[in-house]
Amino acid sequence: AEVDVPAGAFVPPGGGDNVTLSVRPLPGIYGLTLQSDAALAAPVRLTFKYPVHFAAPSDSRARYPTDVLFEQALVVALAEDDAGKFQTLRSTRPASDNLQAMISTLGRYQMVAPR
């Protein structure tokens, strides 16, 4: 994944100059967790790039007969909790095998498709 953070996107804590941003991959899924000690003041661009290791899950065949149809259904989503609830985001495809969204809150983001 690629996280594009524009200048001024974070408000440093206590009026300081430094910001800590943690980007942690989520093993086994196309996802990551973004955390910071600062408040997010402007949208950040998140791009998932998956040209090499992507494969549609085997249980996706019940709804999507081909990998292409599954891929077309993918969106970036913010995980709302550990129970599998997601807030889907307006997602675009800036290039083949890329899925992008502007995010305005920190948290856990994943590529998801409706079941």
Secondary structure as GFF3:
##gff-version 3
##sequence-region A 1 115
A	DSSP	beta_strand	2	4	.	.	.	ID=ss1
A	DSSP	beta_strand	10	11	.	.	.	ID=ss2
A	DSSP	three_ten_helix	13	15	.	.	.	ID=ss3
A	DSSP	beta_strand	21	25	.	.	.	ID=ss4
A	DSSP	beta_strand	31	36	.	.	.	ID=ss5
A	DSSP	beta_strand	39	40	.	.	.	ID=ss6
A	DSSP	beta_strand	44	49	.	.	.	ID=ss7
A	DSSP	three_ten_helix	58	62	.	.	.	ID=ss8
A	DSSP	alpha_helix	67	73	.	.	.	ID=ss9
A	DSSP	beta_strand	75	79	.	.	.	ID=ss10
A	DSSP	beta_strand	86	88	.	.	.	ID=ss11
A	DSSP	beta_strand	98	103	.	.	.	ID=ss12
A	DSSP	beta_strand	107	112	.	.	.	ID=ss13
###
